[in-house]
């Protein structure tokens, strides 16, 4: 059965918890060099991303805890991409 979905992009204005509530999620660290993103204890260097793909029909309900090091880092840029069924 065909399942329709939309892709949503969100640039985070504030670092903290991110609720997935989607089929697939990718969290990008687009910060300048020297600013690391930490997702549930996993360090993501600038220019890299964390990806959690979903299988057909699955919904991910994970709450991801995001931190930036060094903190504060006003130039941090974090983008969240979600695949959401409609």
Residue, then its C-alpha position, 0 to 999 in steps of 0.5 A: x500500500x502506498x504511504x504518502x509522507x512529507x519532509x520537514x526541515x527545522x533549523x533549531x533556534x534553541x538547543x535542547x530536546x528534540x521529539x522525533x514523532x516521525x518515520x525517519x530523522x536526520x540531525x545535521x551539525x552545520x556549525x563551524x569548525x570546533x563546535x560539536x553536537x552531542x546527541x544522547x552522548x554521541x558526538x557529531x562533528x561539524x559537517x556530519x549528521x546523525x541518521x535514524x532511518x525508519x522502515x515502512x510503517x514505523x513511527x520513531x518516538x524517541x526524544x533526543x537530548x542535544x548539547x553543544x560543546x563548547x557551550x555557549x556557542x552562538x554560531x552553532x547551527x543544527x538542522x533537523x530533517x524528519x520524514x512524516x507520514x500524512 
